[in-house]
Amino acid sequence: MLIISPRYADDLAAMAQAAGLSPRLERAPMAAAARFAAEPARVVVVDARGALPAGLAVAQALGGPVEAQRSAMLVLLSRGDAEAAQAALAAGATSVLVSPFGGEAFANALRLADRHAARLAKVAATPGAPVLAGDTLTGLADSERLVDWLDAAVVAGRPVAVIMLGVARLAQISMLHGRDVADRLLVAIARRLGPLADGPAQRGESRLLGRLSGSDFALAVAGHGGETAMTDLARQLVQAFQRPFAIDDRLINVAGRAGLAMNTASEDGGHGLLREASLALAKARLREPGAVARFSAEAEGALLRRQADLESGLYRAIGDGDIALLFQPQARLETGRIEGVEALVRWDHPVHGRLSAATLLETAASVELAVVLGRHIRARAIAAAAAWTGPLAGLKLSINVTAADLADADFVDTLATDLARAGLSPRRLVLEVTEDAVIDDMDGAAATLALLRRDGVTVALDDFGTGYSSLARLARLPVDVIKLDRSFAQGLVGTDREKLVVTAMISTARRLGLSVVAEGVEDDVQRAAAQAAGCHLVQGYCVAPPLDEISLAALCTNNGNAVGTA
C-alpha cells in the first residue's frame, strides 16, 4: 500500500503497521502520481485532512491510474470537510474515512479497500467479464456493486441499512410457464420496486436497489432516518406484491417477505450487512406472506443456542428412539384402495417440541450425522413394515433417500442387511430420491439405483417439477415412479396453460412406462383432476394426514382399505 500524506505520514504508517501492513510513504503530494506509476500499489491512501484542495487534486490525478491498475483509493477527510466526500468519490476515490478515527477504524477501512481491489482483480481474471457489472436481466445493481456501495457508506461513517426482499414460488412459476416468463416476472418486479426505492427520502439519504442471485432483491440505504422509517419502507416494498403481475395474457401472484439489517459496525462492511439481512429474511420466510423481520444480534444468539441444543440432542434422540415415525397413505385412484405409505419423521424434542423433518435433516447435516440418521430411520421403518399384519400386510413402504445416503459406499449393503434382518421383501420397498440428491453425481446415482432395482426395489423420483427438473432426466435415471410436487396438484385445477403443462408431463411419464403419484392433493376436486389427468396414485390430506401405526391400521380397517372409491 502507498500512503500519501504531507503532515501525518508517520502516524498513519504506525497505525497501518499495527494492523500488520507494510506501507510505503510519499510526503510530497505533487510527486504522488509519478510514485504510483513507478511503484503501483493495491491500496492508495490520500490524506486530505487540513489540505482539502491539494488532496482532491491528488485524488483526481490518481483516479485514472488507480482504476486502470484495478486498485483501491481511500481518501481521508477532516470532520469539517465531511461534505466533500462526494467530491472525493467523483475524483476517483473508492472509499472515504472522516476524522477523528482511531487505529481500529483505519485498519477496517484499509481491509475494506483491499477487499475492493481483490474483487476487481478477480473479475478482471474472468475472460469477458465486465468490471462491477450490474444485473444483466433487470438492469439493477448486482451483489458486488451493492457491497462496494455499502462499504463506502460504512467507511464514511453514514448510518446504513439493507432491506432484503424474497420472492416466493419463482421455481414453480419457471416450471409451469417457462424460464422466459419467470425472467419477465423478475423484470416486472424490478420495475414495480424501482419507484418505491426512489420514493420520498429524508435529506441526505441515498438508496441503491439491486438484485441478488435467484429471486432475492435488496435495497441499500445510507443516511437513513432510523428503525421506524426503515421498517415502514420495508412494509411498503412487500406491499408491492399484493397486486398480481401481468405477464402476457396471464396474471401471476407471488408473495414477498423482507429482512432488515441496520447500522453494522462489523469489519465485514457490506458483506456483513447483506449476511445479516439474509438471516432476517430467513426468519421472515417462516412467517406469513408480507412479513418483515429485523435482524438482531441477540435473536441470532438465541438461534445459535437453539441450534447447538438441537445438535447435541440429536445424538441422544437417535439412541433413545425419540424420533417419531409417521406414515402417510397412498391410494390407487381407480379403486381408492390404499396400496402403500410414505415413512415420514418428526423429532419430539424435550424442550423445543415436535420438530419438522427439514429441521431434523438440517441438524444432522450440520454435525455430519446425515448417514447415521438415514440408516437409523430406514432400519426402523423397514422393521415396522415387516411386522405389519391384517389390513397393513402387503402395503408398500416408501422411504426418502438423501444425497448423503447415495454417496455412502455401504448404502446398498446396509439396506440389504436391514431387509434380510427384518424379513421384508425388496418388492415392498420404494426408495424416493429427489432430483437435487442425484444432480451432483448423475452417473454414480444411476448406477446405485440400477443395482437396487435389479434386486427388486422400486425407485421413485420425488418432488418432480422442482429444482433441476427435466423430462430428459427420466431417460437417464433408472426410475419406476415419479411423484409430482404438490404445486402441480394445484396446477391441475389452475389455468388452461398450467393444466396443459402438468398433463403433458404426466402423459410423457406414462409413455415411458412410469407410474405417477400426485403428492399434496388436499381435496376431492384436486383428486378428481389428478385422476382425469392420468395419475395412478394420490397422496395427501384427501386420503389422510401422516399417521402413527395404530391410526393407520384403524383407517385401513374402518374403510375396508378403500378411501374415496371412484
QUIPEDA-V966271 format. One record per helix or strand. SS is the DSSP state (a for helix, b for strand). FROM is the first residue (numbers start at 1). LEN is the number of residues. Records with the same first field share a line. If there is no record, write none. Layout:
BEGIN
SS->FROM-LEN / FROM-LEN
END
This chain:
BEGIN
b->2-3 / 24-3 / 43-5 / 72-6 / 95-4 / 141-1 / 160-8 / 206-6 / 216-7 / 245-3 / 250-3 / 256-7 / 292-3 / 323-10 / 337-13 / 353-3 / 396-6 / 429-6 / 458-7 / 481-4 / 515-5 / 537-3 / 547-1 / 562-1
a->9-10 / 29-10 / 52-17 / 79-13 / 103-22 / 143-13 / 170-8 / 179-19 / 227-13 / 269-16 / 297-24 / 357-10 / 370-17 / 390-3 / 403-5 / 411-12 / 426-3 / 435-20 / 471-6 / 486-6 / 496-16 / 524-10 / 549-10
END
